[in-house]
């Protein structure tokens, strides 16, 4: 990537170079739009060794996917900029985007694809194993740990549903209750599914030789597990959106239409910053959908301007 000089002007500035941002840039570059992608280099899935569930890319390292995507968009003239966007604001012609360190970009439209970060329970040994044998998504990681002893940490209400779902991948699943108190109905469902509930507060995760060995409880018992699943708290990187006064829903997430268009004209939000459930493949699709809608929005503006100029100049003189 290369840094650009100040006061660069673009049709579109995309903030975030994950699957959503890069796919938006790819479609827009192919539409002959002048596009810049600004990225701070903090992908959510960086700890993961592979990504799954993406047709033709199943098992590919996340960093390799992004490297391929960067190479593809540059073929269409997209500028890739290493940096962090500090803020953006409206202008008469669109938006001004300020990068840390001073560079300024001007854009007619903005695509915000800044993703989210996973808020993890503060348990000793957990963060160090995150993305390896401390996991969160059965659809992303269940196949890789199939038929092995699995645990689900009872740190969030969604843990019961996660344990019930994981039973599809392994016959040996336990719910480590910790601070969770399953209802009688939930306990009945877990028992019917063959999921054992282990009571007791979790003290730490135990690892040895670079591998998870189990989960230690406050009574000294170590529940041996090959992998554990946890429900993280999704925390969108949305400061830029709300600095622009984009509307939120009742849960505090940015509201968009089906194309990612926010309540602020000219601003789109795609990927995990708008949808915590979006996986890589669906985030890429969100980026493409936004690019189609955004390009038509620019086209309507250009046609309107051309019609206005034509009317102002009067009828063409006969040759």
Number of C-alpha atoms within 10 A of each C-alpha: 13 9 12 15 10 13 14 14 17 20 18 31 27 25 26 27 28 30 29 34 32 27 25 31 36 25 20 25 23 14 13 13 19 19 27 26 26 25 22 14 13 14 19 15 17 13 14 17 13 20 20 20 15 15 8 8 15 11 13 14 16 22 18 12 16 16 10 10 19 23 12 17 23 17 12 19 17 26 22 23 19 16 20 16 21 13 15 20 14 17 11 7 10 19 22 23 21 19 19 11 10 10 16 18 22 24 25 19 24 26 28 27 31 32 30 21 19 15 11 15 15 10 12 12 16 22 13 14 19 17 17 17 22 22 21 20 15 19 14 16 22 22 13 12 16 17 15 16 18 26 28 27 24 27 20 16 13 13 23 27 13 20 27 21 16 24 21 15 19 16 16 17 27 24 25 26 22 18 15 19 13 17 10 9 9 14 16 13 15 22 13 11 16 15 22 18 20 15 16 17 16 23 18 17 23 19 17 8 6 9 13 21 18 22 25 18 19 13 10 11 13 17 17 15 21 17 22 27 24 23 22 18 14 17 15 19 16 20 12 17 23 12 11 15 14 20 15 16 9 7 6 9 18 23 18 21 11 12 19 24 20 23 17 14 13 19 23 27 32 34 29 27 25 27 21 18 13 18 21 21 17 19 28 21 20 27 30 24 20 27 26 15 16 24 19 11 14 17 12 12 12 12 11 12 12 12 12 11 11 12 10 9 9 8 8 7 5 4 3
